[in-house]
Amino acid sequence: VFQRGPYRQADLQIRGGTDRTKFFTSFQHLDQTGTIIGNNLQRSTGRLNLDQKANDWLDLGVSMSLSRTFNRRLPDDNAFSNPLQAIALMPMTPFNDPNTGLAAGTPPGDVNIPLYYNPVLTVNYGRFTQDVYRTFGNSYLKAKILPGLNFQTEFGMDYLSQNEEGYFRSETARNQTTAARGSGTNTGSFITNYNTNSYFTYNKTTDKHNLNATLGMQYQQSQSKFNFTEGSDFPSNSYQKIASAANKTGGSSSQTDFRFLSYFLRSNY
């Protein structure tokens, strides 16, 4: 059930610049093996920050972050297929079927041995992966228009693309009733968020008076898309995409959108 879970991480950072230009960039790669069999995580991340003072009255900059996470998870992680449930198996049950040399419960051996489902079958003959791409981006511009009057605009973006795939071979049929000839699923999630702010600020101070004011607008847009498909009866374990399934047993898709626009004004005297 348990295994050694080595953890490996590499980091690289570079920063520098001049009086007018500053930059920072970094890269990280992580590879981690889970302490429970069947788990593994890999993640790569890159980042770039750049700030530029174009002249005495204009500043601008950009920040971006890209990441990719690939997660091998325990397939169909529930009470009966989680390897931790192996404690419920009879201690006298052989780990391998003496007639076939395979894990107990693997066809062509007796699938009803052991008494409870052998979770190692799901680890060996099931697959569940999660592939996630994430992108963050921000940019800004600051301008000094007149003495005391400044303008600033900002734009941000957040994009998520996530795909999950699962496949169960016929060896898991005792726990997966639809897996007699293979069973597969595919789930996709795509989320996009945009956000922008633009505003003017004014500050005026004299011996007797102090005035500051802010006028601006904010706009936010979000879109979420989801889809799901599943199939069964695959011609071979070498073909694990839903397109190869003889029966498309289910599928759906949905989309959600919203937009939010606001204006704001504040003044203090």
C-alpha positions in Angstrom: 0.0 0.0 0.0 2.8 2.4 0.9 5.9 3.3 -0.9 8.8 5.8 -0.6 7.7 9.2 -1.8 10.8 11.0 -3.1 10.5 14.8 -3.6 12.6 16.6 -6.2 12.5 20.3 -6.9 14.7 22.5 -9.0 14.5 26.3 -8.9 16.2 29.0 -11.1 15.8 32.7 -10.6 17.4 35.6 -12.5 16.9 39.3 -11.6 18.5 42.5 -12.8 18.0 45.7 -14.6 19.0 49.4 -14.7 17.7 52.6 -13.2 14.8 52.6 -15.6 14.3 48.9 -16.3 13.9 46.1 -13.7 13.2 42.4 -14.4 12.7 39.2 -12.6 12.3 35.7 -14.0 12.0 32.3 -12.4 11.5 28.7 -13.3 10.6 25.8 -11.0 10.1 22.1 -11.6 8.6 19.7 -9.1 8.4 15.9 -9.2 6.8 14.2 -6.2 5.9 10.6 -5.8 3.0 9.9 -3.4 3.4 7.8 -0.3 0.4 5.7 -1.4 0.9 3.5 -4.5 -0.6 5.0 -7.6 0.0 8.7 -6.9 2.5 11.0 -8.6 2.6 14.8 -9.2 4.7 16.8 -11.7 4.5 20.6 -11.9 6.5 23.2 -14.0 6.1 26.9 -13.4 7.6 29.9 -15.1 7.3 33.6 -14.1 8.3 36.9 -15.6 8.1 40.4 -14.1 9.1 43.5 -16.0 8.9 47.2 -14.9 9.9 50.0 -17.2 10.2 53.7 -16.5 9.7 55.1 -20.0 10.3 58.7 -19.0 9.6 61.1 -16.1 5.9 61.0 -16.5 5.2 57.4 -17.7 5.7 54.0 -15.9 4.5 50.6 -17.2 5.0 47.0 -16.4 3.8 43.4 -17.0 3.8 40.2 -14.9 3.1 36.8 -16.3 3.0 33.3 -14.7 2.6 30.0 -16.6 2.2 26.6 -15.0 1.5 23.0 -16.0 0.5 20.4 -13.4 0.2 16.7 -14.3 -1.3 14.6 -11.5 -1.6 10.8 -11.5 -4.2 10.0 -9.0 -5.7 6.9 -7.5 -8.3 5.8 -10.0 -11.9 5.8 -8.6 -10.7 6.6 -5.1 -13.5 5.3 -2.9 -14.0 3.0 0.1 -13.5 -0.2 -1.9 -10.7 0.7 -4.4 -8.5 2.8 -2.1 -5.4 0.8 -1.3 -5.7 1.7 2.4 -8.8 -0.7 2.4 -6.4 -3.6 1.8 -6.4 -3.9 5.6 -9.9 -5.4 5.3 -8.5 -8.4 3.3 -7.9 -11.7 5.1 -4.2 -11.9 6.1 -4.2 -15.5 4.8 -5.1 -14.4 1.3 -2.1 -14.7 -1.0 -1.1 -11.4 -2.6 -0.6 -13.2 -5.9 -2.8 -16.0 -7.3 -0.6 -19.1 -7.2 -2.2 -20.4 -10.4 -1.6 -17.3 -12.6 1.1 -15.4 -10.7 -1.0 -12.2 -11.1 -2.5 -10.2 -8.3 -5.3 -12.0 -6.5 -8.6 -11.4 -8.3 -7.1 -10.8 -11.7 -8.7 -12.7 -14.7 -8.3 -15.4 -15.9 -8.0 -16.4 -12.2 -11.0 -16.4 -9.8 -12.2 -12.8 -9.6 -14.1 -13.6 -6.4 -10.9 -14.1 -4.5 -10.2 -12.5 -2.2 -13.5 -12.0 -0.3 -13.2 -8.2 -0.7 -12.1 -6.4 -3.9 -8.3 -6.2 -4.2 -7.5 -2.5 -4.6 -4.2 -3.3 -6.2 -6.2 -4.2 -9.3 -7.4 -0.7 -9.7 -3.8 0.6 -9.2 -2.4 -1.8 -11.8 -5.2 -1.8 -14.3 -6.9 1.6 -13.8 -5.7 5.1 -14.8 -6.8 8.5 -13.8 -4.8 11.6 -14.8 -5.4 15.3 -14.4 -3.6 17.7 -16.7 -3.9 21.4 -15.7 -2.6 24.5 -17.5 -2.9 27.8 -15.7 -1.9 31.3 -16.9 -1.9 34.5 -14.9 -1.2 37.9 -16.5 -1.2 41.5 -15.2 -0.1 44.7 -16.8 -0.3 48.4 -15.7 0.4 51.9 -16.9 0.9 55.0 -14.8 0.9 58.5 -16.2 1.5 61.9 -14.6 -0.8 64.2 -16.7 -0.6 67.4 -14.7 0.8 68.5 -11.4 -1.3 66.6 -8.9 -3.3 64.7 -11.6 -2.4 61.1 -12.3 -3.9 58.3 -14.4 -3.5 54.6 -13.9 -4.9 51.6 -15.8 -4.5 47.9 -15.0 -5.5 44.7 -16.9 -5.5 41.2 -15.5 -6.2 37.8 -17.0 -6.6 34.3 -15.4 -7.0 31.3 -17.7 -7.5 27.7 -16.6 -7.6 24.6 -18.8 -8.1 21.3 -17.0 -8.5 17.8 -18.5 -9.2 14.6 -16.6 -9.1 11.2 -18.2 -9.9 7.8 -16.6 -9.8 4.3 -18.0 -10.5 1.0 -16.3 -9.4 -2.3 -17.9 -11.4 -5.5 -17.9 -9.4 -6.7 -14.9 -11.3 -4.2 -12.7 -14.7 -5.5 -13.8 -15.6 -6.8 -10.3 -15.5 -3.2 -8.9 -16.5 -1.5 -12.2 -19.5 -3.1 -13.7 -19.1 -1.3 -17.0 -15.5 -2.3 -17.4 -16.0 -5.9 -18.8 -14.5 -4.7 -22.0 -13.0 -1.4 -20.8 -14.6 1.8 -19.5 -13.4 5.4 -20.0 -14.3 8.9 -19.0 -13.1 12.3 -20.1 -13.8 15.7 -18.3 -12.8 19.1 -19.4 -13.0 22.5 -17.6 -12.1 25.8 -19.2 -12.3 29.0 -17.1 -11.4 32.5 -18.3 -11.4 35.6 -16.1 -10.6 39.2 -17.3 -10.4 42.2 -15.0 -9.5 45.8 -15.8 -9.4 49.0 -13.7 -8.8 52.6 -14.9 -8.9 55.6 -12.7 -7.8 59.2 -12.2 -6.4 60.5 -8.9 -6.0 64.2 -8.0 -4.2 65.6 -5.0 -3.9 69.3 -4.1 -2.5 70.6 -0.8 -2.0 74.2 0.3 -1.4 75.8 3.7 -5.1 75.8 4.5 -6.7 73.2 2.2 -6.2 69.5 1.3 -8.2 67.9 -1.5 -7.9 64.4 -3.0 -10.3 62.7 -5.4 -10.5 59.5 -7.3 -12.7 58.7 -10.4 -12.6 55.5 -12.3 -14.3 52.3 -13.6 -13.9 48.6 -13.2 -14.9 45.8 -15.6 -14.8 42.1 -14.9 -15.8 39.2 -17.3 -15.8 35.5 -16.5 -16.6 32.4 -18.6 -16.7 28.8 -17.5 -17.1 25.8 -19.8 -17.5 22.2 -18.7 -17.9 19.0 -20.7 -18.0 15.3 -19.8 -18.1 12.1 -21.9 -17.9 8.4 -21.0 -17.9 5.2 -23.0 -17.5 1.5 -22.7 -16.6 -1.6 -24.7 -13.2 -0.8 -26.2 -11.6 -3.0 -28.8 -8.3 -3.1 -27.0 -6.6 -1.6 -24.0 -4.3 0.1 -26.5 -7.3 2.4 -27.5 -8.4 4.3 -24.4 -10.0 7.5 -26.0 -13.7 7.8 -26.0 -13.8 7.9 -29.8 -12.7 4.2 -29.7 -15.6 3.1 -27.4 -18.3 1.0 -29.0 -20.9 2.5 -26.7 -21.0 6.2 -25.7 -22.8 5.8 -22.4 -23.1 9.5 -21.4 -22.1 13.0 -22.1 -23.0 16.6 -21.2 -21.7 20.2 -21.5 -22.4 23.5 -19.8 -21.4 27.1 -19.9 -21.7 30.0 -17.5 -21.0 33.7 -18.2 -21.2 36.9 -16.2 -20.0 40.5 -16.7 -19.7 43.2 -14.1 -19.2 46.9 -14.8 -18.9 49.6 -12.1 -18.0 53.2 -11.7 -16.6 54.8 -8.6 -16.0 58.3 -7.3 -14.5 59.4 -4.0 -13.4 62.8 -2.8 -12.1 64.1 0.5 -11.6 67.7 1.5 
